[in-house]
Amino acid sequence: MAAANLGVLYARRGMLTQAVELWRPAFDNNPQLSDLGVNLANGLCAAGDAAAARQVLQRVLKHNPDLGTARALMSGETLAHCPRR
């Protein structure tokens, strides 16, 4: 998926706002793409939006309840350490 891949390139260059802008609609249209959802959640967390990151991870786990990455992000302290906006 082109938008997801371009978002990864943006994120690697530190352009998180642009990455999230690509990932959000891509994930809304393809919530079964767990890796995309995890990327979006990480981007939202880095941008200081822990609540939105948590919602995305809940959607990821709805479609893929055994995904260890999403479970770790939800159960660990990762979201608690998102910077504040």
mmCIF file as gemmi writes it, N, C-alpha and C atoms, coordinates in Angstrom:
data_model
loop_
_atom_site.group_PDB
_atom_site.id
_atom_site.type_symbol
_atom_site.label_atom_id
_atom_site.label_alt_id
_atom_site.label_comp_id
_atom_site.label_asym_id
_atom_site.label_entity_id
_atom_site.label_seq_id
_atom_site.pdbx_PDB_ins_code
_atom_site.Cartn_x
_atom_site.Cartn_y
_atom_site.Cartn_z
_atom_site.occupancy
_atom_site.B_iso_or_equiv
_atom_site.pdbx_formal_charge
_atom_site.auth_seq_id
_atom_site.auth_asym_id
_atom_site.pdbx_PDB_model_num
ATOM 1 N N . MET Axp A 1 ? 0.847 -1.169 0 1 0 ? 1 A 1
ATOM 2 C CA . MET Axp A 1 ? 0 0 0 1 0 ? 1 A 1
ATOM 3 C C . MET Axp A 1 ? 0.894 1.234 0 1 0 ? 1 A 1
ATOM 4 N N . ALA Axp A 2 ? 0.745 2.047 -1.006 1 0 ? 2 A 1
ATOM 5 C CA . ALA Axp A 2 ? 1.644 3.18 -1.234 1 0 ? 2 A 1
ATOM 6 C C . ALA Axp A 2 ? 1.631 4.188 -0.09 1 0 ? 2 A 1
ATOM 7 N N . ALA Axp A 3 ? 0.45 4.537 0.419 1 0 ? 3 A 1
ATOM 8 C CA . ALA Axp A 3 ? 0.364 5.534 1.492 1 0 ? 3 A 1
ATOM 9 C C . ALA Axp A 3 ? 1.077 5.048 2.748 1 0 ? 3 A 1
ATOM 10 N N . ALA Axp A 4 ? 0.915 3.778 3.069 1 0 ? 4 A 1
ATOM 11 C CA . ALA Axp A 4 ? 1.568 3.222 4.257 1 0 ? 4 A 1
ATOM 12 C C . ALA Axp A 4 ? 3.08 3.261 4.101 1 0 ? 4 A 1
ATOM 13 N N . ASN Axp A 5 ? 3.563 2.894 2.933 1 0 ? 5 A 1
ATOM 14 C CA . ASN Axp A 5 ? 5.008 2.892 2.69 1 0 ? 5 A 1
ATOM 15 C C . ASN Axp A 5 ? 5.586 4.297 2.693 1 0 ? 5 A 1
ATOM 16 N N . LEU Axp A 6 ? 4.884 5.236 2.084 1 0 ? 6 A 1
ATOM 17 C CA . LEU Axp A 6 ? 5.35 6.621 2.099 1 0 ? 6 A 1
ATOM 18 C C . LEU Axp A 6 ? 5.356 7.16 3.527 1 0 ? 6 A 1
ATOM 19 N N . GLY Axp A 7 ? 4.354 6.772 4.31 1 0 ? 7 A 1
ATOM 20 C CA . GLY Axp A 7 ? 4.314 7.171 5.717 1 0 ? 7 A 1
ATOM 21 C C . GLY Axp A 7 ? 5.531 6.677 6.478 1 0 ? 7 A 1
ATOM 22 N N . VAL Axp A 8 ? 5.967 5.466 6.197 1 0 ? 8 A 1
ATOM 23 C CA . VAL Axp A 8 ? 7.164 4.925 6.847 1 0 ? 8 A 1
ATOM 24 C C . VAL Axp A 8 ? 8.38 5.768 6.478 1 0 ? 8 A 1
ATOM 25 N N . LEU Axp A 9 ? 8.492 6.136 5.215 1 0 ? 9 A 1
ATOM 26 C CA . LEU Axp A 9 ? 9.618 6.985 4.797 1 0 ? 9 A 1
ATOM 27 C C . LEU Axp A 9 ? 9.578 8.332 5.505 1 0 ? 9 A 1
ATOM 28 N N . TYR Axp A 10 ? 8.385 8.924 5.596 1 0 ? 10 A 1
ATOM 29 C CA . TYR Axp A 10 ? 8.251 10.193 6.322 1 0 ? 10 A 1
ATOM 30 C C . TYR Axp A 10 ? 8.678 10.028 7.779 1 0 ? 10 A 1
ATOM 31 N N . ALA Axp A 11 ? 8.2 8.973 8.419 1 0 ? 11 A 1
ATOM 32 C CA . ALA Axp A 11 ? 8.525 8.757 9.831 1 0 ? 11 A 1
ATOM 33 C C . ALA Axp A 11 ? 10.027 8.595 10.027 1 0 ? 11 A 1
ATOM 34 N N . ARG Axp A 12 ? 10.68 7.875 9.133 1 0 ? 12 A 1
ATOM 35 C CA . ARG Axp A 12 ? 12.132 7.682 9.245 1 0 ? 12 A 1
ATOM 36 C C . ARG Axp A 12 ? 12.889 8.989 9.107 1 0 ? 12 A 1
ATOM 37 N N . ARG Axp A 13 ? 12.284 9.94 8.428 1 0 ? 13 A 1
ATOM 38 C CA . ARG Axp A 13 ? 12.924 11.253 8.257 1 0 ? 13 A 1
ATOM 39 C C . ARG Axp A 13 ? 12.483 12.247 9.326 1 0 ? 13 A 1
ATOM 40 N N . GLY Axp A 14 ? 11.723 11.756 10.304 1 0 ? 14 A 1
ATOM 41 C CA . GLY Axp A 14 ? 11.274 12.622 11.39 1 0 ? 14 A 1
ATOM 42 C C . GLY Axp A 14 ? 10.059 13.463 11.059 1 0 ? 14 A 1
ATOM 43 N N . MET Axp A 15 ? 9.394 13.142 9.973 1 0 ? 15 A 1
ATOM 44 C CA . MET Axp A 15 ? 8.222 13.905 9.526 1 0 ? 15 A 1
ATOM 45 C C . MET Axp A 15 ? 6.949 13.181 9.989 1 0 ? 15 A 1
ATOM 46 N N . LEU Axp A 16 ? 6.75 13.14 11.326 1 0 ? 16 A 1
ATOM 47 C CA . LEU Axp A 16 ? 5.656 12.356 11.893 1 0 ? 16 A 1
ATOM 48 C C . LEU Axp A 16 ? 4.28 12.901 11.539 1 0 ? 16 A 1
ATOM 49 N N . THR Axp A 17 ? 4.139 14.203 11.48 1 0 ? 17 A 1
ATOM 50 C CA . THR Axp A 17 ? 2.835 14.775 11.136 1 0 ? 17 A 1
ATOM 51 C C . THR Axp A 17 ? 2.397 14.291 9.767 1 0 ? 17 A 1
ATOM 52 N N . GLN Axp A 18 ? 3.303 14.333 8.807 1 0 ? 18 A 1
ATOM 53 C CA . GLN Axp A 18 ? 2.978 13.875 7.459 1 0 ? 18 A 1
ATOM 54 C C . GLN Axp A 18 ? 2.708 12.373 7.44 1 0 ? 18 A 1
ATOM 55 N N . ALA Axp A 19 ? 3.468 11.613 8.209 1 0 ? 19 A 1
ATOM 56 C CA . ALA Axp A 19 ? 3.259 10.166 8.269 1 0 ? 19 A 1
ATOM 57 C C . ALA Axp A 19 ? 1.877 9.847 8.818 1 0 ? 19 A 1
ATOM 58 N N . VAL Axp A 20 ? 1.509 10.478 9.92 1 0 ? 20 A 1
ATOM 59 C CA . VAL Axp A 20 ? 0.197 10.239 10.533 1 0 ? 20 A 1
ATOM 60 C C . VAL Axp A 20 ? -0.918 10.644 9.583 1 0 ? 20 A 1
ATOM 61 N N . GLU Axp A 21 ? -0.72 11.739 8.851 1 0 ? 21 A 1
ATOM 62 C CA . GLU Axp A 21 ? -1.742 12.183 7.887 1 0 ? 21 A 1
ATOM 63 C C . GLU Axp A 21 ? -1.972 11.149 6.792 1 0 ? 21 A 1
ATOM 64 N N . LEU Axp A 22 ? -0.952 10.392 6.438 1 0 ? 22 A 1
ATOM 65 C CA . LEU Axp A 22 ? -1.106 9.318 5.453 1 0 ? 22 A 1
ATOM 66 C C . LEU Axp A 22 ? -1.652 8.046 6.088 1 0 ? 22 A 1
ATOM 67 N N . TRP Axp A 23 ? -1.139 7.711 7.258 1 0 ? 23 A 1
ATOM 68 C CA . TRP Axp A 23 ? -1.526 6.459 7.896 1 0 ? 23 A 1
ATOM 69 C C . TRP Axp A 23 ? -2.977 6.446 8.364 1 0 ? 23 A 1
ATOM 70 N N . ARG Axp A 24 ? -3.466 7.585 8.875 1 0 ? 24 A 1
ATOM 71 C CA . ARG Axp A 24 ? -4.811 7.598 9.466 1 0 ? 24 A 1
ATOM 72 C C . ARG Axp A 24 ? -5.886 7.18 8.456 1 0 ? 24 A 1
ATOM 73 N N . PRO Axp A 25 ? -5.995 7.826 7.301 1 0 ? 25 A 1
ATOM 74 C CA . PRO Axp A 25 ? -7.035 7.383 6.356 1 0 ? 25 A 1
ATOM 75 C C . PRO Axp A 25 ? -6.765 5.987 5.797 1 0 ? 25 A 1
ATOM 76 N N . ALA Axp A 26 ? -5.492 5.64 5.633 1 0 ? 26 A 1
ATOM 77 C CA . ALA Axp A 26 ? -5.173 4.3 5.133 1 0 ? 26 A 1
ATOM 78 C C . ALA Axp A 26 ? -5.646 3.241 6.128 1 0 ? 26 A 1
ATOM 79 N N . PHE Axp A 27 ? -5.448 3.487 7.417 1 0 ? 27 A 1
ATOM 80 C CA . PHE Axp A 27 ? -5.889 2.535 8.433 1 0 ? 27 A 1
ATOM 81 C C . PHE Axp A 27 ? -7.411 2.541 8.568 1 0 ? 27 A 1
ATOM 82 N N . ASP Axp A 28 ? -8.022 3.707 8.462 1 0 ? 28 A 1
ATOM 83 C CA . ASP Axp A 28 ? -9.49 3.769 8.521 1 0 ? 28 A 1
ATOM 84 C C . ASP Axp A 28 ? -10.115 2.914 7.429 1 0 ? 28 A 1
ATOM 85 N N . ASN Axp A 29 ? -9.494 2.887 6.269 1 0 ? 29 A 1
ATOM 86 C CA . ASN Axp A 29 ? -10.009 2.101 5.142 1 0 ? 29 A 1
ATOM 87 C C . ASN Axp A 29 ? -9.567 0.644 5.172 1 0 ? 29 A 1
ATOM 88 N N . ASN Axp A 30 ? -8.524 0.342 5.952 1 0 ? 30 A 1
ATOM 89 C CA . ASN Axp A 30 ? -7.964 -1.02 6 1 0 ? 30 A 1
ATOM 90 C C . ASN Axp A 30 ? -7.608 -1.407 7.436 1 0 ? 30 A 1
ATOM 91 N N . PRO Axp A 31 ? -8.585 -1.461 8.338 1 0 ? 31 A 1
ATOM 92 C CA . PRO Axp A 31 ? -8.264 -1.722 9.747 1 0 ? 31 A 1
ATOM 93 C C . PRO Axp A 31 ? -7.701 -3.116 10.003 1 0 ? 31 A 1
ATOM 94 N N . GLN Axp A 32 ? -7.767 -3.984 9.02 1 0 ? 32 A 1
ATOM 95 C CA . GLN Axp A 32 ? -7.199 -5.323 9.178 1 0 ? 32 A 1
ATOM 96 C C . GLN Axp A 32 ? -5.679 -5.317 9.005 1 0 ? 32 A 1
ATOM 97 N N . LEU Axp A 33 ? -5.117 -4.209 8.532 1 0 ? 33 A 1
ATOM 98 C CA . LEU Axp A 33 ? -3.663 -4.11 8.35 1 0 ? 33 A 1
ATOM 99 C C . LEU Axp A 33 ? -3.016 -3.721 9.683 1 0 ? 33 A 1
ATOM 100 N N . SER Axp A 34 ? -2.683 -4.723 10.457 1 0 ? 34 A 1
ATOM 101 C CA . SER Axp A 34 ? -2.203 -4.515 11.823 1 0 ? 34 A 1
ATOM 102 C C . SER Axp A 34 ? -0.923 -3.693 11.891 1 0 ? 34 A 1
ATOM 103 N N . ASP Axp A 35 ? 0.023 -3.961 11.006 1 0 ? 35 A 1
ATOM 104 C CA . ASP Axp A 35 ? 1.278 -3.203 11.028 1 0 ? 35 A 1
ATOM 105 C C . ASP Axp A 35 ? 1.033 -1.723 10.782 1 0 ? 35 A 1
ATOM 106 N N . LEU Axp A 36 ? 0.116 -1.43 9.896 1 0 ? 36 A 1
ATOM 107 C CA . LEU Axp A 36 ? -0.246 -0.037 9.626 1 0 ? 36 A 1
ATOM 108 C C . LEU Axp A 36 ? -0.822 0.605 10.88 1 0 ? 36 A 1
ATOM 109 N N . GLY Axp A 37 ? -1.693 -0.113 11.575 1 0 ? 37 A 1
ATOM 110 C CA . GLY Axp A 37 ? -2.277 0.404 12.811 1 0 ? 37 A 1
ATOM 111 C C . GLY Axp A 37 ? -1.236 0.638 13.888 1 0 ? 37 A 1
ATOM 112 N N . VAL Axp A 38 ? -0.294 -0.279 14.016 1 0 ? 38 A 1
ATOM 113 C CA . VAL Axp A 38 ? 0.77 -0.11 15.009 1 0 ? 38 A 1
ATOM 114 C C . VAL Axp A 38 ? 1.628 1.099 14.652 1 0 ? 38 A 1
ATOM 115 N N . ASN Axp A 39 ? 1.952 1.272 13.381 1 0 ? 39 A 1
ATOM 116 C CA . ASN Axp A 39 ? 2.708 2.46 12.962 1 0 ? 39 A 1
ATOM 117 C C . ASN Axp A 39 ? 1.944 3.73 13.301 1 0 ? 39 A 1
ATOM 118 N N . LEU Axp A 40 ? 0.649 3.737 12.999 1 0 ? 40 A 1
ATOM 119 C CA . LEU Axp A 40 ? -0.177 4.907 13.3 1 0 ? 40 A 1
ATOM 120 C C . LEU Axp A 40 ? -0.188 5.174 14.801 1 0 ? 40 A 1
ATOM 121 N N . ALA Axp A 41 ? -0.374 4.142 15.603 1 0 ? 41 A 1
ATOM 122 C CA . ALA Axp A 41 ? -0.394 4.319 17.059 1 0 ? 41 A 1
ATOM 123 C C . ALA Axp A 41 ? 0.933 4.874 17.564 1 0 ? 41 A 1
ATOM 124 N N . ASN Axp A 42 ? 2.035 4.361 17.052 1 0 ? 42 A 1
ATOM 125 C CA . ASN Axp A 42 ? 3.346 4.883 17.458 1 0 ? 42 A 1
ATOM 126 C C . ASN Axp A 42 ? 3.508 6.34 17.053 1 0 ? 42 A 1
ATOM 127 N N . GLY Axp A 43 ? 3.049 6.687 15.856 1 0 ? 43 A 1
ATOM 128 C CA . GLY Axp A 43 ? 3.126 8.072 15.406 1 0 ? 43 A 1
ATOM 129 C C . GLY Axp A 43 ? 2.269 8.994 16.249 1 0 ? 43 A 1
ATOM 130 N N . LEU Axp A 44 ? 1.07 8.545 16.58 1 0 ? 44 A 1
ATOM 131 C CA . LEU Axp A 44 ? 0.18 9.345 17.427 1 0 ? 44 A 1
ATOM 132 C C . LEU Axp A 44 ? 0.775 9.527 18.815 1 0 ? 44 A 1
ATOM 133 N N . CYS Axp A 45 ? 1.364 8.47 19.347 1 0 ? 45 A 1
ATOM 134 C CA . CYS Axp A 45 ? 2.009 8.56 20.653 1 0 ? 45 A 1
ATOM 135 C C . CYS Axp A 45 ? 3.156 9.569 20.605 1 0 ? 45 A 1
ATOM 136 N N . ALA Axp A 46 ? 3.987 9.467 19.597 1 0 ? 46 A 1
ATOM 137 C CA . ALA Axp A 46 ? 5.119 10.391 19.465 1 0 ? 46 A 1
ATOM 138 C C . ALA Axp A 46 ? 4.656 11.828 19.319 1 0 ? 46 A 1
ATOM 139 N N . ALA Axp A 47 ? 3.462 12.006 18.732 1 0 ? 47 A 1
ATOM 140 C CA . ALA Axp A 47 ? 2.899 13.347 18.569 1 0 ? 47 A 1
ATOM 141 C C . ALA Axp A 47 ? 2.182 13.819 19.832 1 0 ? 47 A 1
ATOM 142 N N . GLY Axp A 48 ? 2.115 12.959 20.851 1 0 ? 48 A 1
ATOM 143 C CA . GLY Axp A 48 ? 1.514 13.348 22.116 1 0 ? 48 A 1
ATOM 144 C C . GLY Axp A 48 ? 0.046 13.027 22.268 1 0 ? 48 A 1
ATOM 145 N N . ASP Axp A 49 ? -0.497 12.212 21.388 1 0 ? 49 A 1
ATOM 146 C CA . ASP Axp A 49 ? -1.921 11.879 21.446 1 0 ? 49 A 1
ATOM 147 C C . ASP Axp A 49 ? -2.112 10.428 21.898 1 0 ? 49 A 1
ATOM 148 N N . ALA Axp A 50 ? -1.877 10.203 23.183 1 0 ? 50 A 1
ATOM 149 C CA . ALA Axp A 50 ? -1.966 8.85 23.739 1 0 ? 50 A 1
ATOM 150 C C . ALA Axp A 50 ? -3.372 8.28 23.624 1 0 ? 50 A 1
ATOM 151 N N . ALA Axp A 51 ? -4.389 9.113 23.785 1 0 ? 51 A 1
ATOM 152 C CA . ALA Axp A 51 ? -5.775 8.626 23.707 1 0 ? 51 A 1
ATOM 153 C C . ALA Axp A 51 ? -6.082 8.082 22.319 1 0 ? 51 A 1
ATOM 154 N N . ALA Axp A 52 ? -5.682 8.808 21.29 1 0 ? 52 A 1
ATOM 155 C CA . ALA Axp A 52 ? -5.916 8.344 19.918 1 0 ? 52 A 1
ATOM 156 C C . ALA Axp A 52 ? -5.087 7.095 19.633 1 0 ? 52 A 1
ATOM 157 N N . ALA Axp A 53 ? -3.862 7.05 20.145 1 0 ? 53 A 1
ATOM 158 C CA . ALA Axp A 53 ? -3.015 5.866 19.958 1 0 ? 53 A 1
ATOM 159 C C . ALA Axp A 53 ? -3.672 4.644 20.585 1 0 ? 53 A 1
ATOM 160 N N . ARG Axp A 54 ? -4.237 4.813 21.776 1 0 ? 54 A 1
ATOM 161 C CA . ARG Axp A 54 ? -4.912 3.704 22.462 1 0 ? 54 A 1
ATOM 162 C C . ARG Axp A 54 ? -6.111 3.22 21.651 1 0 ? 54 A 1
ATOM 163 N N . GLN Axp A 55 ? -6.883 4.144 21.092 1 0 ? 55 A 1
ATOM 164 C CA . GLN Axp A 55 ? -8.047 3.768 20.273 1 0 ? 55 A 1
ATOM 165 C C . GLN Axp A 55 ? -7.617 2.964 19.047 1 0 ? 55 A 1
ATOM 166 N N . VAL Axp A 56 ? -6.55 3.392 18.412 1 0 ? 56 A 1
ATOM 167 C CA . VAL Axp A 56 ? -6.049 2.674 17.237 1 0 ? 56 A 1
ATOM 168 C C . VAL Axp A 56 ? -5.616 1.264 17.636 1 0 ? 56 A 1
ATOM 169 N N . LEU Axp A 57 ? -4.9 1.147 18.739 1 0 ? 57 A 1
ATOM 170 C CA . LEU Axp A 57 ? -4.446 -0.175 19.183 1 0 ? 57 A 1
ATOM 171 C C . LEU Axp A 57 ? -5.623 -1.081 19.534 1 0 ? 57 A 1
ATOM 172 N N . GLN Axp A 58 ? -6.677 -0.514 20.086 1 0 ? 58 A 1
ATOM 173 C CA . GLN Axp A 58 ? -7.876 -1.311 20.366 1 0 ? 58 A 1
ATOM 174 C C . GLN Axp A 58 ? -8.476 -1.846 19.071 1 0 ? 58 A 1
ATOM 175 N N . ARG Axp A 59 ? -8.478 -1.02 18.034 1 0 ? 59 A 1
ATOM 176 C CA . ARG Axp A 59 ? -8.984 -1.473 16.729 1 0 ? 59 A 1
ATOM 177 C C . ARG Axp A 59 ? -8.081 -2.553 16.143 1 0 ? 59 A 1
ATOM 178 N N . VAL Axp A 60 ? -6.775 -2.384 16.291 1 0 ? 60 A 1
ATOM 179 C CA . VAL Axp A 60 ? -5.835 -3.396 15.804 1 0 ? 60 A 1
ATOM 180 C C . VAL Axp A 60 ? -6.123 -4.729 16.484 1 0 ? 60 A 1
ATOM 181 N N . LEU Axp A 61 ? -6.278 -4.693 17.798 1 0 ? 61 A 1
ATOM 182 C CA . LEU Axp A 61 ? -6.497 -5.928 18.55 1 0 ? 61 A 1
ATOM 183 C C . LEU Axp A 61 ? -7.86 -6.547 18.263 1 0 ? 61 A 1
ATOM 184 N N . LYS Axp A 62 ? -8.813 -5.74 17.86 1 0 ? 62 A 1
ATOM 185 C CA . LYS Axp A 62 ? -10.123 -6.275 17.473 1 0 ? 62 A 1
ATOM 186 C C . LYS Axp A 62 ? -9.975 -7.173 16.247 1 0 ? 62 A 1
ATOM 187 N N . HIS Axp A 63 ? -9.123 -6.762 15.315 1 0 ? 63 A 1
ATOM 188 C CA . HIS Axp A 63 ? -8.916 -7.523 14.077 1 0 ? 63 A 1
ATOM 189 C C . HIS Axp A 63 ? -7.849 -8.6 14.221 1 0 ? 63 A 1
ATOM 190 N N . ASN Axp A 64 ? -6.922 -8.394 15.139 1 0 ? 64 A 1
ATOM 191 C CA . ASN Axp A 64 ? -5.813 -9.334 15.313 1 0 ? 64 A 1
ATOM 192 C C . ASN Axp A 64 ? -5.494 -9.451 16.808 1 0 ? 64 A 1
ATOM 193 N N . PRO Axp A 65 ? -6.342 -10.161 17.566 1 0 ? 65 A 1
ATOM 194 C CA . PRO Axp A 65 ? -6.208 -10.192 19.024 1 0 ? 65 A 1
ATOM 195 C C . PRO Axp A 65 ? -4.91 -10.805 19.544 1 0 ? 65 A 1
ATOM 196 N N . ASP Axp A 66 ? -4.207 -11.535 18.725 1 0 ? 66 A 1
ATOM 197 C CA . ASP Axp A 66 ? -2.977 -12.184 19.178 1 0 ? 66 A 1
ATOM 198 C C . ASP Axp A 66 ? -1.709 -11.424 18.801 1 0 ? 66 A 1
ATOM 199 N N . LEU Axp A 67 ? -1.853 -10.229 18.263 1 0 ? 67 A 1
ATOM 200 C CA . LEU Axp A 67 ? -0.678 -9.473 17.825 1 0 ? 67 A 1
ATOM 201 C C . LEU Axp A 67 ? 0.11 -8.978 19.037 1 0 ? 67 A 1
ATOM 202 N N . GLY Axp A 68 ? 1.262 -9.57 19.233 1 0 ? 68 A 1
ATOM 203 C CA . GLY Axp A 68 ? 2.08 -9.262 20.397 1 0 ? 68 A 1
ATOM 204 C C . GLY Axp A 68 ? 2.52 -7.814 20.475 1 0 ? 68 A 1
ATOM 205 N N . THR Axp A 69 ? 2.847 -7.213 19.347 1 0 ? 69 A 1
ATOM 206 C CA . THR Axp A 69 ? 3.309 -5.824 19.343 1 0 ? 69 A 1
ATOM 207 C C . THR Axp A 69 ? 2.238 -4.901 19.897 1 0 ? 69 A 1
ATOM 208 N N . ALA Axp A 70 ? 1.017 -5.046 19.415 1 0 ? 70 A 1
ATOM 209 C CA . ALA Axp A 70 ? -0.079 -4.195 19.882 1 0 ? 70 A 1
ATOM 210 C C . ALA Axp A 70 ? -0.378 -4.464 21.352 1 0 ? 70 A 1
ATOM 211 N N . ARG Axp A 71 ? -0.365 -5.728 21.74 1 0 ? 71 A 1
ATOM 212 C CA . ARG Axp A 71 ? -0.609 -6.075 23.15 1 0 ? 71 A 1
ATOM 213 C C . ARG Axp A 71 ? 0.455 -5.447 24.05 1 0 ? 71 A 1
ATOM 214 N N . ALA Axp A 72 ? 1.7 -5.509 23.621 1 0 ? 72 A 1
ATOM 215 C CA . ALA Axp A 72 ? 2.789 -4.944 24.419 1 0 ? 72 A 1
ATOM 216 C C . ALA Axp A 72 ? 2.63 -3.436 24.561 1 0 ? 72 A 1
ATOM 217 N N . LEU Axp A 73 ? 2.26 -2.77 23.493 1 0 ? 73 A 1
ATOM 218 C CA . LEU Axp A 73 ? 2.065 -1.324 23.559 1 0 ? 73 A 1
ATOM 219 C C . LEU Axp A 73 ? 0.908 -0.964 24.485 1 0 ? 73 A 1
ATOM 220 N N . MET Axp A 74 ? -0.162 -1.754 24.439 1 0 ? 74 A 1
ATOM 221 C CA . MET Axp A 74 ? -1.334 -1.481 25.272 1 0 ? 74 A 1
ATOM 222 C C . MET Axp A 74 ? -1.076 -1.805 26.74 1 0 ? 74 A 1
ATOM 223 N N . SER Axp A 75 ? -0.411 -2.908 27.017 1 0 ? 75 A 1
ATOM 224 C CA . SER Axp A 75 ? -0.276 -3.347 28.4 1 0 ? 75 A 1
ATOM 225 C C . SER Axp A 75 ? 0.942 -2.753 29.095 1 0 ? 75 A 1
ATOM 226 N N . GLY Axp A 76 ? 1.908 -2.355 28.322 1 0 ? 76 A 1
ATOM 227 C CA . GLY Axp A 76 ? 3.116 -1.788 28.906 1 0 ? 76 A 1
ATOM 228 C C . GLY Axp A 76 ? 2.935 -0.322 29.244 1 0 ? 76 A 1
ATOM 229 N N . GLU Axp A 77 ? 4.04 0.296 29.549 1 0 ? 77 A 1
ATOM 230 C CA . GLU Axp A 77 ? 3.997 1.704 29.923 1 0 ? 77 A 1
ATOM 231 C C . GLU Axp A 77 ? 4.261 2.615 28.735 1 0 ? 77 A 1
ATOM 232 N N . THR Axp A 78 ? 4.312 2.058 27.546 1 0 ? 78 A 1
ATOM 233 C CA . THR Axp A 78 ? 4.634 2.851 26.363 1 0 ? 78 A 1
ATOM 234 C C . THR Axp A 78 ? 3.693 4.035 26.211 1 0 ? 78 A 1
ATOM 235 N N . LEU Axp A 79 ? 2.395 3.784 26.255 1 0 ? 79 A 1
ATOM 236 C CA . LEU Axp A 79 ? 1.436 4.872 26.074 1 0 ? 79 A 1
ATOM 237 C C . LEU Axp A 79 ? 1.488 5.869 27.22 1 0 ? 79 A 1
ATOM 238 N N . ALA Axp A 80 ? 1.844 5.398 28.404 1 0 ? 80 A 1
ATOM 239 C CA . ALA Axp A 80 ? 1.954 6.306 29.547 1 0 ? 80 A 1
ATOM 240 C C . ALA Axp A 80 ? 3.101 7.292 29.36 1 0 ? 80 A 1
ATOM 241 N N . HIS Axp A 81 ? 4.052 6.941 28.514 1 0 ? 81 A 1
ATOM 242 C CA . HIS Axp A 81 ? 5.215 7.802 28.301 1 0 ? 81 A 1
ATOM 243 C C . HIS Axp A 81 ? 5.134 8.622 27.019 1 0 ? 81 A 1
ATOM 244 N N . CYS Axp A 82 ? 3.971 8.652 26.401 1 0 ? 82 A 1
ATOM 245 C CA . CYS Axp A 82 ? 3.807 9.525 25.234 1 0 ? 82 A 1
ATOM 246 C C . CYS Axp A 82 ? 4 10.964 25.694 1 0 ? 82 A 1
ATOM 247 N N . PRO Axp A 83 ? 4.695 11.772 24.92 1 0 ? 83 A 1
ATOM 248 C CA . PRO Axp A 83 ? 4.846 13.174 25.316 1 0 ? 83 A 1
ATOM 249 C C . PRO Axp A 83 ? 3.487 13.861 25.36 1 0 ? 83 A 1
ATOM 250 N N . ARG Axp A 84 ? 3.374 14.837 26.202 1 0 ? 84 A 1
ATOM 251 C CA . ARG Axp A 84 ? 2.122 15.598 26.313 1 0 ? 84 A 1
ATOM 252 C C . ARG Axp A 84 ? 2.09 16.676 25.251 1 0 ? 84 A 1
ATOM 253 N N . ARG Axp A 85 ? 0.902 16.897 24.73 1 0 ? 85 A 1
ATOM 254 C CA . ARG Axp A 85 ? 0.76 17.969 23.738 1 0 ? 85 A 1
ATOM 255 C C . ARG Axp A 85 ? 0.723 19.303 24.413 1 0 ? 85 A 1
